Amino acid sequence: MPPRPTRAVALGLVCLVALVASGCSSAATGAAADGGDAGDGATLRLAETDEYDSLNPLDYPLGITSRLYDGLVAVGADGVLEPGLATAMPVPDADLTSWTVTLREGVTFSDGSAFDAQDVVAAFDAVRDPAFGSWMAADYTMIEQVTAVDATTVRFDLAHPYAGLPARLTLGIPASEALGDDVVGSRLASEPVGTGPYVLAEWRKGESMTLRARDDWWGGAPEVTTIHLAFVSDENARAQRVRSGEVDGAQLSPRTAAELAGSDGLELYTNPSGDFRAISLPETLPFFADQDVRVALNLGTDRQAMIDGILGGHGAALATPFPPALGDAYEPAATFAHDTAAAAALLDDAGWTVGTDGTRAKDGVRFAFTLMYFAEDSLRRDVAQAFASDMGSLGIDVSLEGVDRPYAVTAMDEKAFVLGGGDMPYDPDAQVYRQLHSDFAGFDEDDAYSNPSGYADPEVDRLLTAARTEGDPVARAALYRELQRHLVVNPPMVTVFALEHTYVARGLDAWDGIEHVLEPHEHGVAWGPWFNVQDWTRR
């Protein structure tokens, strides 16, 4: 195997991709960004909702980093996991405590260096190391050791049986020399060195990003050779850019997307998701410590009205964090009817009766609480308003508070919150474990979004552990369905709906290979119809 390029050579190659940090630029990149094709390839122009904080896959998994890096396992059409840098899906031993992965040969990083097992070991050692500072460290605690058996074979030895490991192996693998000592100091945030189908050609901070296809990508040179991303946080501005033809597509809210579809050559494109919205019910507040009260709030929530009124019908009502897209692991019978009479009866029986002011109270304590939502997030605001209205009909006083993200994590143990979840819907364990297990019930500002209600139920813990250690897929799915039936008896929160992500696009009919995909909570133009753009071929 040839040696890696030296640091000086690697930096010289990085300069060719015109990173803002180094001040480099490229005439070819400028032409593509201005509207011309790069060579004989096609240029795709998209409006992204927000600028990316980082291009380090150990800090920003999936999404945009999937253009620049590959994982051992990839998210394929309809969210089905498939081999990425692995030649086949990971192979477990009989008790699911040791998994073996065989790697593709002849794969190179964007700096020209060769990919091998040592890069895999370095990535998974780093993401698990608290000193490295990845927020994903808690997701990999089941891994005890990662071993390079040889240059093309890696073994994962686990602390306990774990059936959901393949979903965790979607982590993008960077060149080990580029990792650095910690997430904050790693140059990967702005200078990605991956095996993916594209490289960073230019990043104009606060404005745009341009990606250029690799001719030497192991999966074959993409026919879409240039992707230009304009950062446009305002939805009205994104809609205008799409309508005017300045960009080829964007992620938009359901109602805005529906308004644009059918005009100016635009079509509506939707994908299912594991992206759910829920109302946390922190059990530090006296009323939320009562199981019957939590059931009552679930019965009093009109989920379908929210889906119709807020999402324009683009969503699925949920009673638990399990979306229908999880297939056999989803329990369709685990639901809450909208039944205000039953909700009121439960509250009365629990001693929370309506007072002269119209608000329920018990032992001198009014049933009143604050519900936080991100001030800049109109969807969460609308959910908060609808939920507060539903609760008002039950005699519960909900005060709304638009907050910023730094404040939200400091107050989540005392105030309810409009939660967004579903970061990894490609395995049930990855979708729900951190939301439901009592290991995450203690309040921690550094991990405030895991189990924000402070929920603890031994039966839930038992079922979660049994399911994550069950090797038989049929038996495993049955355990998750049993878990959902239990969750509607003892709910940790008010789960409202799973979103259907909506996009508008033009020119899709010129391409073959466009596929639907199950999307996570994170969405934008790295998903939608463009999630597998590297595989598109001209018609």
C-alpha positions as CSV (number, residue, x, y, z in Angstrom):
1,M,0.0,0.0,0.0
2,P,1.5,3.4,-1.0
3,P,2.4,5.8,1.8
4,R,0.1,8.7,2.7
5,P,1.0,12.2,1.2
6,T,3.0,14.3,3.6
7,R,1.3,17.1,5.6
8,A,2.8,19.7,3.2
9,V,1.5,17.9,0.1
10,A,-1.9,17.4,1.8
11,L,-2.2,21.1,2.5
12,G,-1.3,21.9,-1.0
13,L,-4.1,19.7,-2.2
14,V,-6.5,21.3,0.2
15,C,-5.6,24.7,-1.2
16,L,-6.8,23.6,-4.5
17,V,-10.3,23.3,-3.1
18,A,-10.4,27.0,-2.4
19,L,-11.3,27.1,1.3
20,V,-12.2,30.4,2.7
21,A,-9.9,29.8,5.6
22,S,-6.9,29.7,3.3
23,G,-8.2,32.4,0.9
24,C,-7.7,30.1,-2.2
25,S,-10.0,30.3,-5.2
26,S,-10.6,28.6,-8.5
27,A,-11.7,29.9,-11.8
28,A,-13.6,26.7,-12.6
29,T,-15.5,27.0,-9.3
30,G,-16.4,30.5,-10.0
31,A,-17.8,29.6,-13.4
32,A,-19.9,26.8,-12.0
33,A,-21.3,29.0,-9.2
34,D,-22.2,31.7,-11.7
35,G,-24.2,29.3,-13.8
36,G,-21.9,27.4,-16.1
37,D,-21.4,23.6,-16.1
38,A,-18.1,22.3,-14.8
39,G,-16.7,20.4,-17.8
40,D,-19.3,18.2,-19.4
41,G,-21.2,17.7,-16.1
42,A,-24.3,19.3,-14.7
43,T,-24.5,22.0,-12.0
44,L,-27.2,21.8,-9.3
45,R,-28.1,25.0,-7.5
46,L,-30.1,24.7,-4.2
47,A,-31.2,27.0,-1.4
48,E,-30.3,25.7,2.0
49,T,-32.2,26.7,5.2
50,D,-29.2,27.4,7.4
51,E,-25.4,27.5,7.1
52,Y,-23.6,24.5,8.5
53,D,-21.7,24.8,11.7
54,S,-19.2,22.2,10.8
55,L,-18.2,19.7,8.1
56,N,-16.7,17.3,10.7
57,P,-18.6,14.0,10.5
58,L,-17.9,13.4,14.2
59,D,-19.8,16.6,15.0
60,Y,-22.3,16.8,12.1
61,P,-23.3,13.2,11.1
62,L,-25.2,12.4,7.8
63,G,-26.7,15.3,5.9
64,I,-24.2,17.5,4.1
65,T,-21.2,15.5,5.4
66,S,-22.5,12.4,3.5
67,R,-21.5,14.3,0.3
68,L,-17.9,14.5,1.6
69,Y,-17.5,11.3,3.7
70,D,-18.7,7.7,3.5
71,G,-19.6,5.5,6.4
72,L,-19.0,1.8,6.7
73,V,-22.8,1.5,6.3
74,A,-24.9,3.9,4.1
75,V,-28.5,5.1,4.2
76,G,-30.1,3.8,1.0
77,A,-33.4,4.2,-0.7
78,D,-36.4,4.2,1.7
79,G,-34.0,4.4,4.6
80,V,-32.7,0.8,4.2
81,L,-29.2,0.4,5.4
82,E,-26.7,-0.9,2.9
83,P,-22.9,-1.3,2.6
84,G,-20.9,1.8,2.2
85,L,-17.1,1.5,2.7
86,A,-17.9,-2.0,3.8
87,T,-18.1,-4.7,1.1
88,A,-21.1,-6.2,2.8
89,M,-23.2,-5.5,5.9
90,P,-21.4,-6.0,9.2
91,V,-21.4,-9.6,10.4
92,P,-22.1,-10.3,14.1
93,D,-21.2,-13.3,16.2
94,A,-23.8,-15.5,17.7
95,D,-24.4,-13.3,20.8
96,L,-24.1,-9.9,19.1
97,T,-21.0,-8.9,21.1
98,S,-18.5,-8.9,18.2
99,W,-19.1,-7.5,14.7
100,T,-16.7,-7.9,11.8
101,V,-16.6,-5.5,8.8
102,T,-14.7,-6.1,5.6
103,L,-13.6,-2.9,3.9
104,R,-13.5,-2.0,0.2
105,E,-10.0,-1.9,-1.4
106,G,-8.7,0.8,-3.6
107,V,-10.6,3.6,-1.8
108,T,-8.8,7.0,-1.5
109,F,-9.4,10.1,0.5
110,S,-9.8,13.5,-1.1
111,D,-6.2,14.3,-0.2
112,G,-5.0,11.3,-2.2
113,S,-4.2,9.1,0.7
114,A,-5.4,5.5,0.9
115,F,-8.3,4.5,3.1
116,D,-7.7,1.4,5.4
117,A,-8.7,-0.1,8.7
118,Q,-6.6,2.2,10.7
119,D,-8.8,5.2,9.6
120,V,-11.9,3.3,10.9
121,V,-10.2,2.6,14.2
122,A,-9.1,6.2,14.6
123,A,-12.6,7.5,13.9
124,F,-14.5,5.3,16.3
125,D,-11.8,5.7,19.0
126,A,-12.2,9.5,18.7
127,V,-16.0,9.6,18.7
128,R,-16.0,7.5,21.9
129,D,-13.3,9.5,23.7
130,P,-14.7,12.1,26.1
131,A,-11.6,14.2,25.6
132,F,-12.3,14.5,21.9
133,G,-15.6,16.2,22.8
134,S,-18.1,14.7,20.3
135,W,-21.7,15.0,21.4
136,M,-22.3,11.6,20.0
137,A,-20.0,9.8,22.5
138,A,-23.0,8.5,24.5
139,D,-24.3,6.7,21.4
140,Y,-21.2,4.5,21.2
141,T,-20.7,3.5,24.8
142,M,-21.5,-0.1,23.8
143,I,-18.2,-0.4,21.9
144,E,-15.3,-1.6,24.1
145,Q,-12.7,-1.9,21.4
146,V,-12.2,-1.4,17.7
147,T,-9.4,-3.5,16.2
148,A,-7.8,-3.4,12.8
149,V,-7.5,-7.2,12.1
150,D,-5.7,-6.4,8.9
151,A,-5.7,-3.5,6.4
152,T,-9.2,-4.5,5.1
153,T,-10.9,-6.0,8.2
154,V,-12.2,-4.3,11.3
155,R,-13.7,-5.9,14.4
156,F,-16.0,-4.2,16.9
157,D,-16.0,-5.8,20.3
158,L,-18.9,-4.7,22.5
159,A,-19.6,-4.5,26.2
160,H,-23.0,-6.1,25.7
161,P,-25.0,-7.6,22.9
162,Y,-26.3,-4.9,20.6
163,A,-28.5,-5.5,17.6
164,G,-28.6,-1.9,16.4
165,L,-24.9,-1.5,15.6
166,P,-25.2,-1.2,11.8
167,A,-27.1,2.1,12.2
168,R,-24.2,3.5,14.3
169,L,-21.7,2.6,11.6
170,T,-23.2,5.2,9.3
171,L,-20.6,7.6,10.9
172,G,-18.5,9.2,8.2
173,I,-14.9,8.2,8.2
174,P,-12.3,11.0,7.8
175,A,-8.6,10.5,7.2
176,S,-7.0,9.7,10.5
177,E,-4.2,12.3,10.2
178,A,-6.9,15.0,9.9
179,L,-8.8,14.2,13.0
180,G,-6.9,16.4,15.4
181,D,-7.1,16.1,19.2
182,D,-10.7,17.4,19.7
183,V,-13.8,18.4,17.8
184,V,-13.3,22.1,18.4
185,G,-9.7,22.2,17.2
186,S,-10.1,19.8,14.3
187,R,-9.5,21.2,10.9
188,L,-12.2,18.9,9.5
189,A,-14.8,21.5,10.5
190,S,-13.7,23.6,7.5
191,E,-11.2,21.4,5.6
192,P,-13.0,18.0,5.1
193,V,-10.8,15.1,4.1
194,G,-13.1,12.2,3.3
195,T,-13.8,9.4,0.8
196,G,-17.1,10.8,-0.3
197,P,-18.3,11.6,-3.9
198,Y,-17.7,15.4,-3.5
199,V,-15.0,17.7,-2.2
200,L,-15.4,21.2,-0.8
201,A,-14.6,23.7,-3.6
202,E,-15.5,26.9,-1.9
203,W,-17.1,28.1,1.3
204,R,-18.1,31.8,1.4
205,K,-19.0,32.1,5.1
206,G,-22.5,33.5,5.6
207,E,-23.3,33.2,1.9
208,S,-22.8,30.0,0.0
209,M,-20.9,26.7,-0.4
210,T,-19.8,24.9,-3.6
211,L,-19.0,21.2,-3.9
212,R,-17.2,19.6,-6.8
213,A,-17.5,15.9,-7.8
214,R,-14.5,13.6,-7.5
215,D,-13.5,11.8,-10.7
216,D,-11.9,9.1,-8.6
217,W,-14.7,8.3,-6.2
218,W,-14.9,4.6,-5.6
219,G,-18.6,4.6,-6.5
220,G,-18.0,6.1,-9.9
221,A,-17.7,9.8,-11.0
222,P,-21.0,11.6,-10.4
223,E,-22.7,13.1,-13.4
224,V,-23.8,16.1,-11.3
225,T,-20.4,17.6,-11.1
226,T,-21.1,20.8,-9.2
227,I,-23.5,21.5,-6.3
228,H,-23.9,25.2,-5.4
229,L,-25.6,25.8,-2.0
230,A,-26.9,29.3,-1.1
231,F,-27.6,29.8,2.6
232,V,-31.1,31.4,2.8
233,S,-32.6,31.2,6.3
234,D,-35.7,33.2,5.4
235,E,-38.4,30.9,3.9
236,N,-40.0,33.7,1.8
237,A,-36.6,34.5,0.3
238,R,-36.0,30.8,-0.5
239,A,-39.4,30.5,-2.1
240,Q,-38.7,33.6,-4.2
241,R,-35.3,32.2,-5.4
242,V,-36.9,28.9,-6.4
243,R,-39.7,30.7,-8.2
244,S,-37.4,33.0,-10.1
245,G,-35.2,30.1,-11.3
246,E,-32.2,31.3,-9.4
247,V,-32.0,27.9,-7.7
248,D,-33.3,24.5,-8.7
249,G,-34.9,23.5,-5.4
250,A,-35.3,24.1,-1.6
251,Q,-36.8,22.7,1.5
252,L,-40.0,24.6,2.4
253,S,-42.8,24.3,4.9
254,P,-45.7,22.1,3.6
255,R,-48.1,25.0,2.9
256,T,-45.4,27.1,1.1
257,A,-44.3,24.1,-0.9
258,A,-47.8,23.3,-2.0
259,E,-48.4,26.9,-3.1
260,L,-45.4,26.8,-5.4
261,A,-45.9,23.3,-6.8
262,G,-47.2,23.2,-10.3
263,S,-46.0,26.6,-11.3
264,D,-42.8,27.7,-13.1
265,G,-41.8,24.0,-13.7
266,L,-41.8,23.2,-9.9
267,E,-42.9,20.0,-8.4
268,L,-43.7,19.1,-4.8
269,Y,-41.5,16.3,-3.4
270,T,-42.0,14.6,-0.1
271,N,-40.1,12.1,2.1
272,P,-41.3,10.3,5.2
273,S,-39.2,11.0,8.3
274,G,-38.5,9.9,11.9
275,D,-38.6,13.6,12.7
276,F,-41.2,13.9,15.5
277,R,-42.5,16.8,17.6
278,A,-43.5,16.3,21.2
279,I,-44.2,18.2,24.4
280,S,-41.9,17.3,27.3
281,L,-43.5,17.0,30.7
282,P,-40.8,17.5,33.3
283,E,-41.6,15.4,36.3
284,T,-40.1,18.0,38.6
285,L,-43.5,19.7,38.3
286,P,-46.0,18.1,40.7
287,F,-48.8,17.5,38.1
288,F,-46.5,15.7,35.6
289,A,-45.3,13.2,38.2
290,D,-48.8,11.7,38.0
291,Q,-49.2,9.0,35.3
292,D,-52.9,9.6,34.9
293,V,-52.4,13.3,34.4
294,R,-49.9,12.6,31.6
295,V,-52.5,10.3,30.0
296,A,-55.1,13.0,30.3
297,L,-52.9,15.6,28.5
298,N,-52.3,13.1,25.7
299,L,-56.1,12.5,25.4
300,G,-56.7,16.2,25.4
301,T,-54.3,16.9,22.4
302,D,-55.9,17.2,19.0
303,R,-53.1,15.7,16.9
304,Q,-55.0,15.5,13.6
305,A,-56.0,19.2,13.9
306,M,-52.3,20.1,14.2
307,I,-51.4,17.9,11.2
308,D,-54.1,19.4,9.0
309,G,-53.7,23.0,10.2
310,I,-50.0,23.3,10.6
311,L,-48.6,20.7,8.3
312,G,-51.2,20.8,5.6
313,G,-51.8,17.1,6.0
314,H,-48.1,16.2,5.6
315,G,-47.6,14.2,8.8
316,A,-48.6,11.2,10.8
317,A,-50.2,11.3,14.3
318,L,-48.0,9.7,16.9
319,A,-48.6,8.6,20.5
320,T,-44.9,7.6,21.0
321,P,-41.6,8.4,19.4
322,F,-41.9,5.4,17.1
323,P,-43.0,6.6,13.6
324,P,-44.8,4.3,11.1
325,A,-41.6,4.2,8.9
326,L,-40.1,1.8,11.4
327,G,-42.1,-0.9,9.8
328,D,-42.6,-4.1,11.8
329,A,-41.3,-2.4,14.9
330,Y,-44.2,0.1,14.8
331,E,-47.4,-0.6,16.8
332,P,-50.4,0.9,15.0
333,A,-52.7,0.1,17.9
334,A,-50.6,2.4,20.3
335,T,-52.6,5.6,19.9
336,F,-54.4,8.2,21.8
337,A,-57.9,9.3,20.6
338,H,-58.7,12.9,21.0
339,D,-61.2,12.6,23.9
340,T,-61.6,15.8,26.0
341,A,-64.3,14.2,28.1
342,A,-62.1,11.3,29.1
343,A,-59.2,13.7,29.7
344,A,-61.3,15.9,32.0
345,A,-62.6,12.8,34.0
346,L,-59.0,11.6,34.6
347,L,-58.0,15.1,35.8
348,D,-61.0,15.3,38.1
349,D,-60.3,11.8,39.5
350,A,-56.7,12.8,40.1
351,G,-57.9,15.7,42.2
352,W,-57.2,18.5,39.7
353,T,-60.5,20.3,39.7
354,V,-61.6,23.4,37.9
355,G,-61.7,26.5,40.2
356,T,-63.7,29.7,40.0
357,D,-61.0,31.2,37.7
358,G,-61.5,28.4,35.2
359,T,-58.1,26.9,35.9
360,R,-57.6,23.5,37.6
361,A,-55.9,23.3,41.0
362,K,-55.1,20.7,43.7
363,D,-54.2,21.4,47.3
364,G,-53.7,25.1,46.4
365,V,-51.4,24.5,43.5
366,R,-52.7,25.8,40.1
367,F,-52.3,23.6,37.1
368,A,-50.2,26.1,35.2
369,F,-46.8,25.8,33.5
370,T,-44.6,27.4,30.9
371,L,-44.0,25.8,27.5
372,M,-40.8,26.8,25.7
373,Y,-40.2,26.7,22.0
374,F,-37.3,28.0,19.9
375,A,-38.3,31.6,19.0
376,E,-37.0,31.4,15.4
377,D,-38.9,28.1,14.7
378,S,-42.3,28.9,13.4
379,L,-43.4,25.2,13.3
380,R,-42.6,24.7,17.0
381,R,-44.3,28.0,17.8
382,D,-47.5,26.8,16.0
383,V,-47.4,23.5,17.8
384,A,-47.0,25.3,21.1
385,Q,-49.9,27.6,20.4
386,A,-52.2,24.7,19.3
387,F,-51.2,22.6,22.4
388,A,-51.8,25.6,24.7
389,S,-55.3,26.0,23.2
390,D,-56.1,22.3,23.7
391,M,-55.0,22.5,27.3
392,G,-57.0,25.7,27.9
393,S,-60.1,23.7,26.9
394,L,-59.3,21.4,29.8
395,G,-58.7,24.2,32.4
396,I,-54.9,24.0,32.2
397,D,-53.0,27.3,32.0
398,V,-50.1,27.1,29.6
399,S,-47.9,30.2,29.2
400,L,-45.8,30.3,26.0
401,E,-42.1,31.4,25.9
402,G,-40.0,31.8,22.8
403,V,-36.4,31.2,23.8
404,D,-33.0,30.8,22.2
405,R,-31.1,27.5,22.2
406,P,-28.6,28.3,25.0
407,Y,-31.4,29.2,27.4
408,A,-33.6,26.2,26.5
409,V,-31.1,23.7,27.8
410,T,-30.8,25.5,31.2
411,A,-34.5,25.4,31.9
412,M,-35.7,22.1,30.5
413,D,-36.0,20.5,34.0
414,E,-38.5,23.2,35.1
415,K,-40.4,24.1,32.0
416,A,-42.1,22.1,29.3
417,F,-40.5,22.2,25.8
418,V,-41.5,21.6,22.2
419,L,-39.1,18.8,21.5
420,G,-37.9,17.7,18.0
421,G,-36.4,14.2,17.8
422,G,-35.5,11.4,15.5
423,D,-31.8,12.0,14.7
424,M,-31.2,8.3,13.7
425,P,-34.4,6.6,12.6
426,Y,-32.6,3.7,10.9
427,D,-32.9,1.5,13.9
428,P,-35.5,1.6,16.7
429,D,-32.9,1.7,19.4
430,A,-31.2,4.7,17.8
431,Q,-34.6,6.4,17.5
432,V,-35.9,6.1,21.0
433,Y,-33.3,4.8,23.6
434,R,-32.0,8.2,24.7
435,Q,-35.6,9.6,24.9
436,L,-37.0,6.9,27.1
437,H,-34.3,5.1,29.2
438,S,-33.9,6.1,32.8
439,D,-30.1,6.3,32.3
440,F,-30.8,9.7,30.8
441,A,-33.5,10.8,33.3
442,G,-31.1,13.0,35.4
443,F,-31.0,16.6,34.2
444,D,-27.8,17.5,32.4
445,E,-27.5,20.8,30.5
446,D,-24.9,19.2,28.2
447,D,-27.4,16.5,27.2
448,A,-30.7,18.2,27.9
449,Y,-32.6,16.8,24.9
450,S,-32.2,13.2,26.0
451,N,-35.2,12.2,28.2
452,P,-36.2,15.8,28.9
453,S,-39.1,14.8,31.0
454,G,-36.9,13.0,33.5
455,Y,-39.0,9.8,32.9
456,A,-38.2,6.5,34.6
457,D,-40.1,3.3,34.2
458,P,-38.4,-0.1,35.0
459,E,-40.6,-1.9,32.5
460,V,-39.6,0.5,29.8
461,D,-36.0,0.0,30.7
462,R,-36.4,-3.8,30.6
463,L,-38.1,-3.7,27.2
464,L,-35.5,-1.3,25.7
465,T,-32.6,-3.5,26.9
466,A,-34.3,-6.7,25.8
467,A,-34.9,-5.3,22.3
468,R,-31.4,-3.9,21.8
469,T,-29.9,-7.3,22.7
470,E,-32.3,-9.5,20.7
471,G,-30.8,-11.0,17.6
472,D,-34.0,-12.3,16.0
473,P,-35.5,-9.5,14.0
474,V,-39.1,-10.8,14.4
475,A,-38.7,-11.1,18.2
476,R,-37.0,-7.8,18.4
477,A,-39.9,-6.0,16.5
478,A,-42.4,-7.7,18.9
479,L,-40.6,-6.3,21.9
480,Y,-40.7,-2.7,20.4
481,R,-44.4,-3.1,19.7
482,E,-45.0,-4.3,23.4
483,L,-43.0,-1.2,24.5
484,Q,-45.3,1.1,22.6
485,R,-48.4,-0.5,24.1
486,H,-46.9,0.2,27.5
487,L,-46.0,3.8,26.7
488,V,-49.6,4.7,26.0
489,V,-50.4,3.5,29.5
490,N,-47.5,5.4,31.1
491,P,-46.5,8.1,28.6
492,P,-43.3,10.1,29.2
493,M,-44.5,13.1,27.1
494,V,-47.1,14.2,24.6
495,T,-45.8,13.0,21.3
496,V,-47.7,14.8,18.6
497,F,-46.7,13.8,15.1
498,A,-43.9,12.8,12.7
499,L,-43.4,15.2,9.9
500,E,-43.4,14.5,6.2
501,H,-40.5,16.7,4.9
502,T,-41.5,18.8,1.9
503,Y,-39.4,20.2,-0.9
504,V,-39.9,21.9,-4.3
505,A,-37.7,21.1,-7.2
506,R,-37.4,21.6,-10.9
507,G,-35.7,19.5,-13.6
508,L,-36.0,16.2,-11.8
509,D,-37.5,14.6,-14.9
510,A,-34.1,14.9,-16.7
511,W,-32.6,12.3,-14.3
512,D,-32.8,8.6,-13.5
513,G,-32.0,7.2,-10.1
514,I,-33.9,9.6,-7.9
515,E,-35.1,7.8,-4.8
516,H,-37.2,8.4,-1.7
517,V,-35.5,8.1,1.7
518,L,-36.5,8.0,5.3
519,E,-35.2,11.2,6.7
520,P,-34.0,12.0,10.2
521,H,-34.8,15.1,12.3
522,E,-32.1,17.0,10.4
523,H,-33.3,18.0,7.0
524,G,-32.6,20.4,4.2
525,V,-31.3,20.1,0.6
526,A,-28.7,17.4,1.6
527,W,-31.9,15.3,1.8
528,G,-35.1,15.5,-0.3
529,P,-34.8,14.3,-3.9
530,W,-31.1,15.1,-3.8
531,F,-30.0,12.8,-1.1
532,N,-28.4,10.4,-3.6
533,V,-27.5,12.9,-6.3
534,Q,-24.1,11.2,-6.7
535,D,-26.0,8.2,-8.2
536,W,-28.1,10.1,-10.7
537,T,-27.7,9.4,-14.4
538,R,-29.0,11.5,-17.3
539,R,-32.1,10.2,-19.1
